[in-house]
């Protein structure tokens, strides 16, 4: 008897993304099989495609870290889901496909009133922001928060979550149009880094308590300048360099904490904890219309290469999504 097959995106370093057929997966213990309706596109996908971000052991080689769809089957020991539920989920890989596997704890109910396309842009960004800004950096209501790359998927998510949390939010972005978007989402002030110096602006504003950075090397010293006493600096990427030289004196005098993380290699238990907190805190904001993922481009699965080109061009705001089923 032939094995059931599915369409998925094939990624080979240096070659265009193309559709091919692979074996449809089956859920193992603790896993759910999701019929994927939409999948989010994230910068780590581009890095993996370039051969610089290999999937963790046991994860699919196919790209894709977040999906939305319907649970079709559950594995042994799964108690949270029965099958048939509409969900969005964080996956360790394999999202660019008609079916994907997720650990039961990494699947979250599809939040009303979002569509599959909108919800596919939630898991990677919301859990990344929640982990770094709220879980690790412990942003408090009333504190000042800065996110670099404010018009990105992470940035638009961080602005809305921090604003709803009661923080005063600042952001950097590369165009005036993107700055206005950041302010429309809840940022008190968005700074065009091409025409203004965020270090000067925020130093004059009194500084910030938490910085979420994805730029890396060029911003390290500037971040130290604008952080207040007991400030927290957290990294989720280093798009412009991971190696820095700095003066520890300011870290010590201002009692600054520096942290960083990557979500993909965390344990299922940790991801499940973040997912549960997101459903508890963020899902009510979605229901109340206080938070909604920004979607700037929707492509078919066969157009994954074009979706990546749009992300590479960096002229988008918010999330890019692959729509796989209605």
Buried (B, 14 or more C-beta within 10 A) or exposed (E): EEEEEBBBBBBEEEEEBEBEEBEBBEBBEBBBBBBBBBBBBBBBBBBBBEEEBEBEEEBBEBBBBBBBBBBBBBBEEBEEBEEEBBBBBBBBBBBBBBBBBBBBBBBBEBBEEBBBBBBBBBBBBBBBBBBBBBBBBEBEEEBBBBBBBBBBBBBBBBBBBBBBBEBBBBBBBBBEEBBBBBBEBBBBBBBBBEEEEBBEBBBEBEBBBBBBBBBBBEBBBBBBBBBBEEBBBBBBBBBEEEEEEEEEEEBEEBEBBBEBBEBBEBEBEBBBBBBEBBBEBBBEBBEEEBBBBBBBBBBEBBBBBBBBBBBEEEEBBBBBBBBBEE
